[in-house]
Amino acid sequence: MTAYAQLDAWIDQHFDEQVRFLQELVRVPTDTPPGNNAPHAERTAELLRPMGFEAEKHAVPAAEVKAYGLETITNLIVRRRYGEGRTIALNAHGDVVPPGEGWTHDPYGGEIANGQLFGRASAVSKSDFSTFTFAVRALESLGLPLKGGVELHFTYDEEFGGELGPGWLLKQGLTKPDLMIAAGFSYQVVTAHNGCLQMEVTVHGKMAHAAIPETGVDALQGAVQILQSLYAQNTLYQQVTSGVDGINHPYLNVGRIEGGTNTNVVPGKVSFKLDRRMIPEENPVEVEANIRQVIQHAVEQFNQGRPADHQIHVDIKRLLLAHAMKPLPGNAPLVTAIQRHGQEVFGEPIPAMGTPLYTDVRLYVAQGVPGVIYGAGPRTVLESHAKRADERLVLEDLRRATRVIARTLHDLLT
């Protein structure tokens, strides 16, 4: 048998164990917010130990986590050193958005039906805790002399931007890999992705009794005018196109809004959070300045002709500025190996392309570490039901992606 055939056979023989491992990971909630993720890290380390993998536990200081808006974060590193040579990091994140409504399967059950495993984070990206762990185990099962090493990075701050996940590990000097692969989907290898600007806008008016609304300043009415101006930008964004395959144009979304005190009270304060996706060609500084200008112009329009004590004013807070991921030349060995083995295992070409998502990979790339995105999952985010009800993973995609990663590691480390 060739080394590749031996890797495939080992993965097949241990696939039931791999699926059970993933089920256990899905069964520990990691809803973010609120972001109490340390228990999942503890459970992951516990499950890895019988496999011979000792996970280093790197707890982010509580004060930093609280100031960030989360509860607990413990990031994990598993180091496998084989000899002199380059280190390849495999990163997947365990934090996920809350399940929401509409599920027909238990979001924390890890139930299997029709060849699919259901549960929050089954596809994005607890699946690749499993993919990467069992790919490394398969590689080591061959007993071949290997060069360099592998690090498993299991982190817990992707939904909030990654700064206290891989960003924190890198800044603390706890890791400096030479190459990296991050959790992704199976039918393309991603080499570029969008940037993301998230902001919180708070509109201040003046509360008043609903029976005498003229004595107040309706913050919600002011917020509506601002929102209309922001949504109008989406039409303009469609005229801006990216040259990266897989990425179309910029767009803006308002994902959360809250305010007011009661039905019979003119709301004195309303806040909303917006998400502006930036294509790789855009300048983040210019994008943020434009958003602020649009908001300020809408405020001026609302206040026009109103006395000073009947005007709104706004506070704008940047929550996240995630730069786009742009390919580094050094990622070629990763792309070549994944494409080669992906085509052999899946029986179809695996294109190198961009994605409209933003991910932790940008933090590695910003430190000069060439990286790509590849792992277990369907062709599109939509198919995975990520961030929707009934998130699911096709188990055959998990098996085949694990083969591709194991073969790729073999090529790079032998």
LONU-737972 format. One record per residue (C-alpha): residue in three letters; chain; x, y, z. Coordinates in Angstrom, 1 decimal. Each point is the difference from the previous one (the first is absolute). Layout:
% residues N
+------+-------+--------+--------+--------+
| rest | kette |      x |      y |      z |
+------+-------+--------+--------+--------+
|  ALA |     A |      X |      Y |      Z |
...
+------+-------+--------+--------+--------+
% end
This chain:
% residues 414
+------+-------+--------+--------+--------+
| rest | kette |      x |      y |      z |
+------+-------+--------+--------+--------+
|  MET |     A |    0.0 |    0.0 |    0.0 |
|  THR |     A |    1.1 |    3.5 |   -0.7 |
|  ALA |     A |    0.4 |    2.4 |    2.9 |
|  TYR |     A |   -3.2 |    1.8 |   -1.2 |
|  ALA |     A |   -1.9 |   -3.3 |   -0.1 |
|  GLN |     A |    1.2 |   -0.7 |    3.5 |
|  LEU |     A |   -1.2 |    3.4 |    1.3 |
|  ASP |     A |   -3.4 |   -0.5 |   -1.6 |
|  ALA |     A |   -0.3 |   -3.5 |    1.5 |
|  TRP |     A |    0.9 |    1.2 |    3.5 |
|  ILE |     A |   -2.6 |    2.8 |   -0.3 |
|  ASP |     A |   -2.7 |   -2.5 |   -1.1 |
|  GLN |     A |    0.9 |   -2.4 |    2.8 |
|  HIS |     A |   -0.3 |    2.8 |    2.6 |
|  PHE |     A |   -2.9 |    1.9 |   -1.5 |
|  ASP |     A |   -2.6 |   -1.0 |    2.5 |
|  GLU |     A |    2.3 |    1.2 |    2.8 |
|  GLN |     A |    0.5 |    3.2 |   -1.9 |
|  VAL |     A |   -3.8 |    0.6 |   -0.3 |
|  ARG |     A |   -0.5 |   -0.7 |    3.8 |
|  PHE |     A |    2.7 |    2.5 |    0.8 |
|  LEU |     A |   -1.8 |    2.6 |   -2.0 |
|  GLN |     A |   -3.3 |   -0.8 |    1.6 |
|  GLU |     A |    1.5 |    0.5 |    3.4 |
|  LEU |     A |    1.3 |    3.4 |   -1.1 |
|  VAL |     A |   -3.4 |    1.1 |   -1.3 |
|  ARG |     A |   -1.7 |   -1.0 |    3.3 |
|  VAL |     A |    1.9 |    2.6 |    2.0 |
|  PRO |     A |   -1.6 |    3.4 |   -0.8 |
|  THR |     A |    2.2 |    2.9 |   -0.9 |
|  ASP |     A |   -2.6 |    2.7 |   -0.7 |
|  THR |     A |    1.7 |    3.4 |   -0.6 |
|  PRO |     A |   -1.4 |    2.2 |    1.4 |
|  PRO |     A |    0.1 |   -0.6 |    2.9 |
|  GLY |     A |    3.4 |   -1.6 |   -0.8 |
|  ASN |     A |    0.7 |   -2.5 |    2.9 |
|  ASN |     A |    2.4 |   -2.1 |   -2.0 |
|  ALA |     A |    2.4 |   -1.3 |    2.5 |
|  PRO |     A |   -2.1 |   -3.1 |    0.8 |
|  HIS |     A |    0.2 |   -1.1 |   -3.6 |
|  ALA |     A |    3.7 |    0.4 |    0.0 |
|  GLU |     A |    0.2 |   -2.2 |    3.1 |
|  ARG |     A |   -2.1 |   -2.7 |   -1.6 |
|  THR |     A |    2.0 |    0.1 |   -3.2 |
|  ALA |     A |    3.3 |   -0.4 |    1.9 |
|  GLU |     A |   -1.6 |   -2.9 |    1.9 |
|  LEU |     A |   -1.0 |   -1.7 |   -3.2 |
|  LEU |     A |    3.4 |    0.5 |   -1.6 |
|  ARG |     A |    2.0 |   -1.5 |    2.9 |
|  PRO |     A |   -0.9 |   -3.7 |   -0.7 |
|  MET |     A |    1.2 |    0.5 |   -3.5 |
|  GLY |     A |    3.4 |    1.0 |    1.3 |
|  PHE |     A |   -0.5 |    3.7 |   -0.7 |
|  GLU |     A |    0.8 |    2.2 |    3.0 |
|  ALA |     A |   -1.6 |    3.5 |   -0.5 |
|  GLU |     A |    1.6 |    3.1 |    1.4 |
|  LYS |     A |   -2.7 |    2.1 |    1.6 |
|  HIS |     A |    0.5 |    3.7 |   -0.5 |
|  ALA |     A |   -2.7 |    2.0 |    1.9 |
|  VAL |     A |   -0.4 |    3.6 |   -1.0 |
|  PRO |     A |   -0.1 |    2.2 |    3.1 |
|  ALA |     A |   -3.5 |    0.5 |    1.3 |
|  ALA |     A |    0.2 |    3.8 |    0.0 |
|  GLU |     A |    0.9 |    0.0 |   -3.7 |
|  VAL |     A |   -2.8 |   -2.4 |   -0.9 |
|  LYS |     A |   -2.6 |    1.9 |    2.0 |
|  ALA |     A |    1.1 |    3.3 |   -1.6 |
|  TYR |     A |   -0.4 |   -1.7 |   -3.3 |
|  GLY |     A |   -3.6 |   -0.9 |    0.7 |
|  LEU |     A |    0.4 |   -3.7 |    0.6 |
|  GLU |     A |    0.2 |   -2.2 |    3.1 |
|  THR |     A |    2.9 |   -2.5 |   -0.3 |
|  ILE |     A |    2.5 |   -1.0 |   -2.6 |
|  THR |     A |    2.6 |   -2.8 |    0.2 |
|  ASN |     A |    1.8 |   -0.6 |   -3.2 |
|  LEU |     A |    1.7 |   -3.4 |   -0.7 |
|  ILE |     A |    3.3 |   -0.9 |   -1.7 |
|  VAL |     A |    1.1 |   -3.6 |   -0.7 |
|  ARG |     A |    3.6 |   -0.2 |   -1.1 |
|  ARG |     A |    1.3 |   -2.9 |   -2.0 |
|  ARG |     A |    3.7 |    0.4 |   -0.7 |
|  TYR |     A |    1.6 |   -2.6 |   -2.4 |
|  GLY |     A |    3.4 |    1.6 |   -0.9 |
|  GLU |     A |    1.6 |    2.9 |   -1.6 |
|  GLY |     A |   -2.2 |    1.9 |   -2.5 |
|  ARG |     A |   -3.0 |    2.1 |   -0.4 |
|  THR |     A |   -3.0 |    0.1 |    2.4 |
|  ILE |     A |   -3.5 |   -0.3 |   -1.4 |
|  ALA |     A |   -2.8 |    1.4 |    2.1 |
|  LEU |     A |   -3.6 |   -1.4 |   -0.3 |
|  ASN |     A |   -2.5 |    2.4 |    1.4 |
|  ALA |     A |   -3.7 |   -0.4 |    0.7 |
|  HIS |     A |   -2.3 |    2.0 |    2.3 |
|  GLY |     A |   -2.4 |   -1.3 |    2.5 |
|  ASP |     A |   -2.1 |    3.1 |    0.7 |
|  VAL |     A |   -3.3 |    0.3 |   -1.8 |
|  VAL |     A |   -3.1 |    2.2 |   -0.2 |
|  PRO |     A |   -3.0 |   -1.1 |    2.1 |
|  PRO |     A |   -2.2 |   -2.6 |   -1.7 |
|  GLY |     A |   -3.1 |    2.2 |   -0.5 |
|  GLU |     A |   -3.4 |   -1.4 |   -0.9 |
|  GLY |     A |   -1.4 |   -2.5 |   -2.5 |
|  TRP |     A |    2.1 |   -3.1 |    0.7 |
|  THR |     A |   -1.4 |   -3.4 |   -0.8 |
|  HIS |     A |    3.0 |   -1.7 |    1.7 |
|  ASP |     A |    1.5 |    0.7 |    3.4 |
|  PRO |     A |    2.6 |    2.7 |   -0.7 |
|  TYR |     A |    2.3 |   -1.6 |    2.6 |
|  GLY |     A |   -1.0 |   -3.6 |   -0.7 |
|  GLY |     A |    2.5 |   -1.0 |   -2.7 |
|  GLU |     A |   -2.8 |   -2.0 |   -1.6 |
|  ILE |     A |    0.7 |   -2.0 |   -3.2 |
|  ALA |     A |   -2.6 |   -0.3 |   -2.7 |
|  ASN |     A |    0.3 |   -0.7 |   -3.7 |
|  GLY |     A |    3.8 |   -0.1 |    0.1 |
|  GLN |     A |    0.1 |    3.5 |    1.7 |
|  LEU |     A |    1.0 |    1.1 |    3.5 |
|  PHE |     A |   -2.2 |    2.8 |    1.3 |
|  GLY |     A |    0.8 |    2.6 |    2.6 |
|  ARG |     A |    1.3 |    3.4 |    0.6 |
|  ALA |     A |    3.6 |    0.2 |   -1.2 |
|  SER |     A |   -0.2 |   -3.4 |   -1.6 |
|  ALA |     A |    1.2 |    1.6 |   -3.3 |
|  VAL |     A |    1.6 |    3.3 |    1.3 |
|  SER |     A |    2.3 |   -0.9 |    1.4 |
|  LYS |     A |    0.1 |   -2.7 |    2.7 |
|  SER |     A |    0.0 |   -2.4 |   -3.0 |
|  ASP |     A |    3.6 |    1.0 |   -0.6 |
|  PHE |     A |    1.1 |   -0.7 |    3.6 |
|  SER |     A |   -0.8 |   -3.5 |   -1.2 |
|  THR |     A |    1.4 |    0.3 |   -3.5 |
|  PHE |     A |    3.4 |    1.4 |    1.1 |
|  THR |     A |    0.4 |   -2.3 |    3.0 |
|  PHE |     A |   -0.7 |   -3.2 |   -1.9 |
|  ALA |     A |    2.1 |    1.1 |   -3.0 |
|  VAL |     A |    3.0 |    0.4 |    2.4 |
|  ARG |     A |   -0.7 |   -3.3 |    1.6 |
|  ALA |     A |   -0.1 |   -1.7 |   -3.4 |
|  LEU |     A |    3.3 |    1.5 |   -1.0 |
|  GLU |     A |    1.7 |   -1.1 |    3.2 |
|  SER |     A |   -1.4 |   -3.5 |   -0.4 |
|  LEU |     A |    2.3 |   -0.6 |   -3.0 |
|  GLY |     A |    3.0 |    0.1 |    2.2 |
|  LEU |     A |    2.0 |    1.9 |   -2.7 |
|  PRO |     A |    2.9 |    2.3 |    0.8 |
|  LEU |     A |   -1.5 |    3.5 |   -0.2 |
|  LYS |     A |    1.5 |    3.5 |   -0.1 |
|  GLY |     A |   -1.3 |    3.1 |    1.8 |
|  GLY |     A |   -3.1 |   -0.2 |    2.0 |
|  VAL |     A |   -3.8 |    0.6 |    0.3 |
|  GLU |     A |   -1.9 |    2.2 |    2.5 |
|  LEU |     A |   -3.7 |   -0.3 |    0.6 |
|  HIS |     A |   -1.4 |    3.4 |    0.9 |
|  PHE |     A |   -3.5 |   -0.3 |    1.4 |
|  THR |     A |   -1.2 |    3.5 |    0.9 |
|  TYR |     A |   -3.1 |    1.7 |    1.2 |
|  ASP |     A |   -0.4 |    3.5 |   -1.4 |
|  GLU |     A |   -0.9 |   -0.1 |   -3.7 |
|  GLU |     A |   -3.6 |    1.4 |    0.4 |
|  PHE |     A |    1.4 |    3.2 |    1.7 |
|  GLY |     A |    2.9 |    0.3 |   -2.4 |
|  GLY |     A |    2.8 |   -2.3 |    1.2 |
|  GLU |     A |    2.1 |    2.6 |    1.9 |
|  LEU |     A |   -0.2 |   -2.1 |    3.2 |
|  GLY |     A |    0.2 |   -3.3 |   -1.9 |
|  PRO |     A |    2.9 |   -0.5 |   -2.5 |
|  GLY |     A |    0.7 |    3.8 |    0.2 |
|  TRP |     A |    0.8 |   -0.4 |    3.7 |
|  LEU |     A |    2.1 |   -3.1 |   -0.4 |
|  LEU |     A |    2.1 |    1.8 |   -2.7 |
|  LYS |     A |    0.4 |    3.2 |    2.0 |
|  GLN |     A |    1.1 |   -1.9 |    3.1 |
|  GLY |     A |    2.7 |   -1.8 |   -2.0 |
|  LEU |     A |   -1.5 |   -3.4 |    0.8 |
|  THR |     A |    0.2 |   -1.0 |   -3.7 |
|  LYS |     A |    1.7 |    0.9 |   -3.2 |
|  PRO |     A |   -0.8 |   -2.6 |   -2.7 |
|  ASP |     A |    1.4 |    0.1 |   -3.5 |
|  LEU |     A |   -3.2 |   -1.0 |   -1.7 |
|  MET |     A |   -3.6 |   -0.4 |    1.1 |
|  ILE |     A |   -3.3 |   -1.5 |   -1.1 |
|  ALA |     A |   -3.2 |    1.2 |    1.6 |
|  ALA |     A |   -3.4 |   -1.6 |    0.2 |
|  GLY |     A |   -2.0 |    0.2 |   -3.2 |
|  PHE |     A |   -2.1 |   -1.9 |   -2.6 |
|  SER |     A |    1.1 |   -2.9 |   -2.1 |
|  TYR |     A |   -0.7 |    1.0 |   -3.6 |
|  GLN |     A |    2.3 |    3.0 |   -0.3 |
|  VAL |     A |    3.2 |    1.2 |    1.6 |
|  VAL |     A |   -0.4 |    3.6 |    1.0 |
|  THR |     A |    2.9 |    2.4 |   -0.4 |
|  ALA |     A |   -1.7 |    3.4 |    0.6 |
|  HIS |     A |   -3.0 |    1.3 |    1.9 |
|  ASN |     A |   -1.9 |    3.2 |    0.8 |
|  GLY |     A |    0.8 |    2.4 |    2.7 |
|  CYS |     A |   -2.6 |    1.1 |    2.6 |
|  LEU |     A |   -0.8 |    3.2 |    1.8 |
|  GLN |     A |   -2.5 |   -0.2 |    2.9 |
|  MET |     A |   -1.3 |    3.0 |    1.7 |
|  GLU |     A |   -2.5 |    0.9 |    2.7 |
|  VAL |     A |   -2.0 |    3.2 |   -0.5 |
|  THR |     A |   -1.9 |    1.5 |    2.9 |
|  VAL |     A |   -2.6 |    2.6 |   -0.7 |
|  HIS |     A |   -0.9 |    2.4 |    2.8 |
|  GLY |     A |   -3.3 |    1.8 |    0.1 |
|  LYS |     A |   -2.2 |    0.9 |    3.0 |
|  MET |     A |   -2.5 |   -2.1 |    1.8 |
|  ALA |     A |   -3.6 |    1.2 |    0.3 |
|  HIS |     A |   -3.5 |   -1.2 |    0.8 |
|  ALA |     A |   -1.7 |   -1.4 |   -3.1 |
|  ALA |     A |   -3.0 |    2.3 |    0.8 |
|  ILE |     A |    2.2 |    3.0 |   -0.6 |
|  PRO |     A |    2.6 |   -1.1 |   -2.5 |
|  GLU |     A |    0.8 |    3.5 |   -1.1 |
|  THR |     A |    1.9 |    0.5 |    3.3 |
|  GLY |     A |    2.5 |   -2.8 |   -0.9 |
|  VAL |     A |    2.3 |   -0.8 |   -2.8 |
|  ASP |     A |   -0.6 |   -3.4 |   -1.6 |
|  ALA |     A |    3.3 |   -1.8 |   -0.2 |
|  LEU |     A |   -1.6 |   -2.8 |   -2.0 |
|  GLN |     A |   -1.2 |    2.4 |   -2.6 |
|  GLY |     A |    3.5 |    1.3 |   -0.3 |
|  ALA |     A |    1.4 |   -3.5 |   -0.2 |
|  VAL |     A |   -2.3 |   -0.8 |   -2.8 |
|  GLN |     A |    1.2 |    2.9 |   -2.0 |
|  ILE |     A |    3.6 |   -1.1 |    0.6 |
|  LEU |     A |   -0.8 |   -3.6 |   -1.0 |
|  GLN |     A |   -1.7 |    1.1 |   -3.2 |
|  SER |     A |    3.2 |    1.8 |   -1.0 |
|  LEU |     A |    2.1 |   -3.0 |    0.9 |
|  TYR |     A |   -2.2 |   -2.4 |   -1.9 |
|  ALA |     A |    0.1 |    2.3 |   -3.0 |
|  GLN |     A |    3.8 |   -0.7 |   -0.1 |
|  ASN |     A |   -0.6 |   -3.6 |   -0.9 |
|  THR |     A |   -1.4 |    1.0 |   -3.4 |
|  LEU |     A |    3.2 |    2.0 |   -0.6 |
|  TYR |     A |    2.2 |   -2.9 |    1.2 |
|  GLN |     A |   -1.4 |   -2.2 |   -2.8 |
|  GLN |     A |    1.9 |    2.2 |   -2.4 |
|  VAL |     A |    3.3 |   -0.9 |    1.6 |
|  THR |     A |    1.3 |   -3.4 |   -1.1 |
|  SER |     A |    2.9 |   -2.1 |    1.2 |
|  GLY |     A |    2.6 |   -1.6 |   -2.3 |
|  VAL |     A |    0.2 |   -3.0 |    2.4 |
|  ASP |     A |   -1.9 |   -3.1 |   -1.2 |
|  GLY |     A |   -2.6 |   -0.9 |    2.6 |
|  ILE |     A |   -0.4 |    3.6 |    1.4 |
|  ASN |     A |   -2.6 |    2.3 |   -1.6 |
|  HIS |     A |   -0.5 |    3.5 |    1.5 |
|  PRO |     A |    0.0 |    1.7 |    3.4 |
|  TYR |     A |   -3.2 |    0.0 |    2.0 |
|  LEU |     A |   -1.4 |    1.2 |    3.3 |
|  ASN |     A |   -2.3 |   -1.7 |    2.6 |
|  VAL |     A |   -1.5 |    1.3 |    3.2 |
|  GLY |     A |   -0.3 |   -3.1 |    2.2 |
|  ARG |     A |   -1.2 |    1.3 |    3.3 |
|  ILE |     A |   -2.1 |    2.9 |    1.3 |
|  GLU |     A |   -1.3 |    0.9 |    3.4 |
|  GLY |     A |   -1.4 |    2.9 |    1.9 |
|  GLY |     A |   -2.9 |    1.7 |    1.7 |
|  THR |     A |   -1.4 |   -0.8 |    3.4 |
|  ASN |     A |   -3.8 |   -0.7 |   -0.5 |
|  THR |     A |   -2.7 |    0.2 |   -2.6 |
|  ASN |     A |   -1.4 |    3.2 |    1.5 |
|  VAL |     A |    3.3 |    1.9 |    0.1 |
|  VAL |     A |    1.7 |    1.9 |   -2.8 |
|  PRO |     A |    3.4 |   -1.8 |   -0.3 |
|  GLY |     A |    2.8 |    2.1 |    1.2 |
|  LYS |     A |    2.8 |   -2.3 |   -1.1 |
|  VAL |     A |    0.3 |   -2.6 |   -2.8 |
|  SER |     A |    3.1 |   -1.9 |   -1.0 |
|  PHE |     A |    0.8 |   -2.3 |   -2.8 |
|  LYS |     A |    3.0 |   -2.1 |   -1.2 |
|  LEU |     A |    1.0 |    0.0 |   -3.7 |
|  ASP |     A |    2.3 |   -2.4 |   -1.9 |
|  ARG |     A |    1.7 |    1.4 |   -3.1 |
|  ARG |     A |    1.8 |   -2.7 |   -2.2 |
|  MET |     A |    3.0 |    1.4 |   -1.9 |
|  ILE |     A |    1.4 |   -1.6 |   -3.1 |
|  PRO |     A |    3.8 |   -0.5 |   -0.1 |
|  GLU |     A |    0.5 |    3.0 |   -2.3 |
|  GLU |     A |   -1.6 |    2.5 |    2.4 |
|  ASN |     A |    1.9 |    2.2 |    2.5 |
|  PRO |     A |   -1.4 |   -0.6 |    3.5 |
|  VAL |     A |    0.8 |    3.5 |    1.2 |
|  GLU |     A |   -1.9 |    1.5 |   -2.9 |
|  VAL |     A |   -3.0 |   -2.4 |    0.5 |
|  GLU |     A |   -0.3 |    1.0 |    3.7 |
|  ALA |     A |    0.3 |    3.7 |   -0.8 |
|  ASN |     A |   -2.8 |   -0.3 |   -2.6 |
|  ILE |     A |   -2.4 |   -1.8 |    2.4 |
|  ARG |     A |    0.6 |    2.7 |    2.6 |
|  GLN |     A |   -0.7 |    2.7 |   -2.6 |
|  VAL |     A |   -3.2 |   -1.7 |   -1.1 |
|  ILE |     A |   -1.2 |   -0.1 |    3.6 |
|  GLN |     A |    0.9 |    3.5 |    0.7 |
|  HIS |     A |   -1.8 |    1.3 |   -3.1 |
|  ALA |     A |   -3.1 |   -1.8 |    1.0 |
|  VAL |     A |    0.1 |    1.5 |    3.5 |
|  GLU |     A |    0.4 |    3.5 |   -1.5 |
|  GLN |     A |   -3.0 |   -0.6 |   -2.3 |
|  PHE |     A |   -2.1 |   -1.2 |    3.0 |
|  ASN |     A |    1.0 |    3.0 |    2.1 |
|  GLN |     A |   -0.5 |    2.6 |   -2.7 |
|  GLY |     A |   -2.5 |    2.6 |    1.1 |
|  ARG |     A |   -0.3 |   -1.4 |    3.5 |
|  PRO |     A |    0.9 |    2.1 |    3.1 |
|  ALA |     A |    3.1 |   -1.1 |    1.8 |
|  ASP |     A |   -1.8 |   -1.7 |    2.8 |
|  HIS |     A |   -2.0 |   -2.1 |   -2.4 |
|  GLN |     A |    2.9 |   -1.5 |   -2.0 |
|  ILE |     A |    1.5 |   -3.4 |    0.1 |
|  HIS |     A |    3.7 |   -0.8 |    0.4 |
|  VAL |     A |    1.9 |   -3.2 |   -0.6 |
|  ASP |     A |    2.9 |   -2.0 |    1.5 |
|  ILE |     A |    1.8 |   -2.3 |   -2.4 |
|  LYS |     A |    2.2 |   -2.8 |    1.3 |
|  ARG |     A |    2.1 |   -2.2 |   -2.1 |
|  LEU |     A |   -0.4 |   -3.6 |    1.2 |
|  LEU |     A |    2.2 |   -1.8 |   -2.5 |
|  LEU |     A |    2.3 |    0.8 |   -2.9 |
|  ALA |     A |    1.0 |   -3.3 |   -1.7 |
|  HIS |     A |    2.2 |    0.5 |   -3.0 |
|  ALA |     A |   -0.5 |   -2.1 |   -3.1 |
|  MET |     A |    2.1 |   -3.1 |   -0.5 |
|  LYS |     A |    2.3 |    0.4 |   -3.0 |
|  PRO |     A |    2.2 |   -3.0 |   -1.3 |
|  LEU |     A |    3.6 |   -0.1 |    1.0 |
|  PRO |     A |    2.3 |   -1.6 |   -2.6 |
|  GLY |     A |    1.1 |   -2.6 |    2.5 |
|  ASN |     A |   -3.4 |   -1.7 |    0.0 |
|  ALA |     A |    0.7 |   -1.8 |   -3.3 |
|  PRO |     A |    1.1 |   -3.3 |    1.5 |
|  LEU |     A |   -3.3 |   -0.2 |    2.0 |
|  VAL |     A |   -2.1 |    0.9 |   -3.0 |
|  THR |     A |    1.8 |   -2.4 |   -2.3 |
|  ALA |     A |   -0.3 |   -3.0 |    2.4 |
|  ILE |     A |   -3.6 |    0.6 |    0.9 |
|  GLN |     A |   -1.1 |    0.4 |   -3.6 |
|  ARG |     A |    1.9 |   -3.1 |   -1.1 |
|  HIS |     A |   -1.4 |   -2.2 |    2.8 |
|  GLY |     A |   -3.4 |    1.6 |    0.0 |
|  GLN |     A |   -0.5 |   -0.9 |   -3.7 |
|  GLU |     A |    1.2 |   -3.6 |    0.6 |
|  VAL |     A |   -2.3 |   -0.5 |    3.1 |
|  PHE |     A |   -3.1 |    2.0 |   -1.1 |
|  GLY |     A |    0.3 |   -0.8 |   -3.7 |
|  GLU |     A |   -0.3 |    3.6 |   -1.1 |
|  PRO |     A |    2.2 |    3.1 |   -0.2 |
|  ILE |     A |    0.4 |    2.0 |    3.2 |
|  PRO |     A |    0.3 |    3.6 |   -1.1 |
|  ALA |     A |    2.0 |    2.6 |    1.9 |
|  MET |     A |   -2.2 |    3.0 |    0.6 |
|  GLY |     A |   -1.2 |    2.7 |    2.4 |
|  THR |     A |   -3.0 |    0.0 |    2.4 |
|  PRO |     A |   -2.2 |    2.8 |    1.3 |
|  LEU |     A |    0.5 |   -1.2 |    3.6 |
|  TYR |     A |    2.6 |    1.5 |    2.3 |
|  THR |     A |    2.1 |   -2.4 |    2.1 |
|  ASP |     A |    2.8 |   -0.4 |    2.5 |
|  VAL |     A |    2.4 |   -0.8 |   -2.8 |
|  ARG |     A |    0.6 |    3.7 |   -0.6 |
|  LEU |     A |    1.7 |    0.2 |    3.4 |
|  TYR |     A |    2.6 |   -2.6 |   -1.0 |
|  VAL |     A |    0.5 |    1.6 |   -3.4 |
|  ALA |     A |    0.5 |    3.4 |    1.7 |
|  GLN |     A |    2.9 |   -1.6 |    1.9 |
|  GLY |     A |    1.5 |   -1.2 |   -3.3 |
|  VAL |     A |   -1.2 |   -3.6 |    0.3 |
|  PRO |     A |   -1.3 |   -1.3 |   -3.4 |
|  GLY |     A |   -3.4 |   -1.7 |    0.5 |
|  VAL |     A |   -3.0 |   -1.4 |   -1.8 |
|  ILE |     A |   -3.5 |   -1.1 |    1.1 |
|  TYR |     A |   -0.9 |   -3.6 |   -0.6 |
|  GLY |     A |   -1.9 |   -2.6 |    2.0 |
|  ALA |     A |   -3.2 |   -2.1 |    0.3 |
|  GLY |     A |   -3.2 |    1.5 |   -1.4 |
|  PRO |     A |   -2.3 |    0.5 |   -3.0 |
|  ARG |     A |    0.4 |    2.2 |   -3.0 |
|  THR |     A |   -1.5 |    3.1 |    1.5 |
|  VAL |     A |   -0.8 |    1.5 |    3.4 |
|  LEU |     A |   -3.7 |   -0.2 |   -1.0 |
|  GLU |     A |    0.2 |   -3.7 |   -0.3 |
|  SER |     A |    1.5 |   -0.4 |    3.4 |
|  HIS |     A |   -2.8 |    2.0 |    1.7 |
|  ALA |     A |    2.8 |    1.8 |    1.9 |
|  LYS |     A |   -1.6 |    2.6 |    2.3 |
|  ARG |     A |   -3.4 |   -1.4 |   -0.8 |
|  ALA |     A |   -2.2 |   -2.7 |    1.3 |
|  ASP |     A |    1.0 |   -3.7 |   -0.6 |
|  GLU |     A |    3.7 |    0.6 |   -0.7 |
|  ARG |     A |    1.3 |   -3.2 |   -1.4 |
|  LEU |     A |    3.1 |   -1.8 |   -1.3 |
|  VAL |     A |    0.0 |   -2.7 |   -2.7 |
|  LEU |     A |    2.1 |   -2.7 |    1.7 |
|  GLU |     A |    1.5 |   -1.2 |   -3.3 |
|  ASP |     A |    1.4 |    3.6 |   -0.5 |
|  LEU |     A |    1.6 |   -0.4 |    3.5 |
|  ARG |     A |    1.6 |   -3.3 |   -1.0 |
|  ARG |     A |    1.3 |    1.3 |   -3.3 |
|  ALA |     A |    1.3 |    3.3 |    1.3 |
|  THR |     A |    1.9 |   -1.8 |    2.7 |
|  ARG |     A |    1.7 |   -2.1 |   -2.7 |
|  VAL |     A |    0.9 |    3.2 |   -1.9 |
|  ILE |     A |    1.5 |    1.7 |    3.1 |
|  ALA |     A |    1.9 |   -3.2 |    1.0 |
|  ARG |     A |    1.5 |   -0.4 |   -3.5 |
|  THR |     A |    0.9 |    3.7 |   -0.1 |
|  LEU |     A |    1.8 |   -0.2 |    3.3 |
|  HIS |     A |    1.8 |   -3.1 |   -1.3 |
|  ASP |     A |    1.3 |    1.9 |   -3.0 |
|  LEU |     A |    1.1 |    3.0 |    2.0 |
|  LEU |     A |    1.7 |   -1.9 |    2.9 |
|  THR |     A |    1.7 |   -3.0 |   -1.7 |
+------+-------+--------+--------+--------+
% end
